[in-house]
Amino acid sequence: MDIIFTLEPSIVIQIVLAVFLPVLVGLVTTRVVASSVKAWLLAGLTLVTSVVTQLGAAVAGGIPFDIGLALLAVIPAFTISVATYYGLWKPTGIGKAAQDVTKTTLLK
């Protein structure tokens, strides 16, 4: 019996993006933006990154694009994003710091 361990590059990319998407949402929103808006923005960004990542993998591999796989991959990616926000970014203060960044802070 052979045992192998492989990692699809597209899956790794999507997971890494899912980890950092909450920080991106924090950078483009302010504290006064409702949590529901932030959640929908995160869900939308997760959907876009999932479709683009799977489309890139299909083009790179010369295989047909499977929209079902791309849409199904949104669920774990969104879960990873939310868990990372509440488990890492919020407790360490990075989530709050991302909300405090302004254009002038970024351009200094």
Secondary structure as the mmCIF struct_conf table of DSSP 4:
data_model
#
loop_
_struct_conf.conf_type_id
_struct_conf.id
_struct_conf.beg_label_comp_id
_struct_conf.beg_label_asym_id
_struct_conf.beg_label_seq_id
_struct_conf.end_label_comp_id
_struct_conf.end_label_asym_id
_struct_conf.end_label_seq_id
HELX_RH_AL_P HELX_RH_AL_P1 PRO A 9 VAL A 28
BEND BEND1 THR A 29 THR A 29
TURN_TY1_P TURN_TY1_P1 ARG A 31 VAL A 32
BEND BEND2 VAL A 33 VAL A 33
HELX_RH_AL_P HELX_RH_AL_P2 SER A 35 GLY A 61
TURN_TY1_P TURN_TY1_P2 GLY A 62 GLY A 62
HELX_RH_AL_P HELX_RH_AL_P3 ILE A 67 LEU A 72
TURN_TY1_P TURN_TY1_P3 ALA A 73 ALA A 73
HELX_RH_AL_P HELX_RH_AL_P4 VAL A 74 THR A 84
HELX_RH_PI_P HELX_RH_PI_P1 TYR A 85 TRP A 89
HELX_RH_AL_P HELX_RH_AL_P5 LYS A 90 THR A 92
TURN_TY1_P TURN_TY1_P4 GLY A 93 GLY A 93
HELX_RH_AL_P HELX_RH_AL_P6 ILE A 94 ASP A 100
HELX_RH_AL_P HELX_RH_AL_P7 LYS A 103 LEU A 107
#
